[in-house]
Amino acid sequence: MKEERTYAEAGVDIEASRKAISTLGQWLDKTLSFRPENTFPEVKGHYSGLYRLGDGSVLSMSTDSVGTKMIVASMMKKYDTVGIDLLGMLANDIISVGSTPVCMVDYIAVQKADADLLAEIGKGIYEGCRQTRVVVVGGETATVPDIVKVPDLAGAIVGISQEEELITGSEIADGDVIVGLGSSGMHSNGYTLARKAFFAWNDFSVHDPLPTDPSVTIGEALMVPTRIYVDVVLDITRNLRPHGLAHITGGALTKLRRLKRGMGYVVDNPFPSQPVFEAVRKLGRVPWAEMYRTFNMGMGFAVIVDPADRDQTLEISRKHGLEAKAVGTAVRDAEERILVKAQQKLVL
């Protein structure tokens, strides 16, 4: 039997990254003492940083990038949707604390000035902003040929809410229901592993048919834009009080751990694995557990609610045209384990 492969072997060691980031955080956390009355030291490592304005309003801030999906865009010579990915990564994080995204700045690094390239990127950013009603209030374009070989696209976003509207996960209780919202595909995470599976460990081209769905090419499957959940999640929070909100991104289901200490999660009704994930798993010989630690596996967002609110959450989600279903439950667990009952019983 051929050896199974992991995200770390592809070049991204999530656990090593967490440890490295903690060394950075040792210094950055000290800055919270500069304005202690405005900050939320208890909300650490969440999807958004929070800052009190003093009138009951709270700013939420987050930063992210499109990541190595930009390499696939370069291979495809297609950049007109990566701006949607950027807004998806940013705005989906802001709504994960119950905040409304309002404005952002972008950062684009390129090898050389290219008007057509920047126009394509701008088109996607506009579309992402249209979907989220976010305005671009500034940004930076840097020509850095000694640093980047393909364009890099990142941004920072600001949201606003009243403090009592914040949803940080502190209210999650044993027996709460996890309602999953379907993803559009890989979104913008796990591309280092996916690219290795297709283009390094195997000799495919972006123009070849996807082996698990020949109706699309590999490049088309990888370039499907990140789904933006702003409208549906804000509709849910207007009508209900979710106990937790989670954008399923890098680290996949392990992201649930950031919501509340001492909680575990049982996902016993996961979404079916989409063809693009099946292709990565089979071609890359990636174990099921590694797949669920790396990719969204069909669920791009999770809404954790009181069991009494499950049906209304599903109704609102489906009203927005999303595939939604109850995928599992929250459980008290000092070890904070995440159990996935898929093709195998997996503990993440």
Buried (B, 14 or more C-beta within 10 A) or exposed (E): EEEBBBBBBBEBBBEEEEEEEEEEEEEEEEEBEEEEEBBBEEBEEBBBBBBBEEEEEBBBBBBBBBBBBBBBBBBBEBBBBBBBBBBBBBBBBBBBBBBBBBBBBBBBBBBEEBEEBBEBBBBBBBBBBEBBEBEBEEBEEEEEEEEBEBBBBBBBBBBBBEEEBBBBBEBBBEEBBBBBBBBBBBBBBBBBBBBBBBBEBEEBEBEBBBBBBEEBBBBBBBBBBBBBBBBBBBBBBEEBEBBBBBBBBBBBBBBBBBBBEEBBBBBBBBBEBBBBBBBBBEBBBBBBBBBBBBBBBBBBBBBBBBEEBBEBBBEBBBEBEBEBBBBBBBBEBEEBBBBBEBEEEBEB
